Amino acid sequence: MKTYQKYLESYKKGFIGFNTLGILFQSCLGSAAAMLVLQNGTSPAQMIQLFFITIFCMGFNGSVLAQQKPKIVFNMLIATITVSTVIALLNLFII
């Protein structure tokens, strides 16, 4: 929890700049994850994975555009990166 607090405080200090970097990074990661999902086909299972990637990425972008509190935006960034990374790794190695 100490590490989380440290990164949250750093995020709050550079909120505008980190939002810009966050949007760029999570958009690139999300699109790479979507590409890996679609390389494995277009079955309902892949469409559900694609749905989650899209919803989480749009949720983060929406929280930035809605000017939510820094803690909410930071948590959305962590969630988006986690979901995109897990789905990308699943499609890269397991499926």
Residue pairs with C-beta under 8 A, 6 or more apart in sequence:
7 74
8 70
8 71
8 74
11 18
11 70
11 73
11 74
12 70
12 71
15 70
15 73
19 64
19 73
22 60
22 64
22 73
22 77
23 60
23 61
23 64
25 81
26 57
26 60
26 77
26 80
26 81
26 84
27 57
27 61
29 80
29 81
29 84
29 85
29 88
30 53
30 54
30 56
30 57
30 80
30 84
32 84
32 88
33 53
33 84
33 85
33 87
33 88
33 91
34 50
34 53
34 54
36 87
36 88
36 91
36 92
37 46
37 49
37 50
37 53
37 87
37 91
38 46
38 50
39 91
40 46
40 91
40 95
49 87
49 90
49 91
52 83
52 87
53 83
53 84
53 87
56 76
56 79
56 80
56 83
56 84
57 80
57 84
59 76
59 79
59 80
60 73
60 76
60 77
60 79
60 80
63 72
63 73
63 76
64 73
68 76
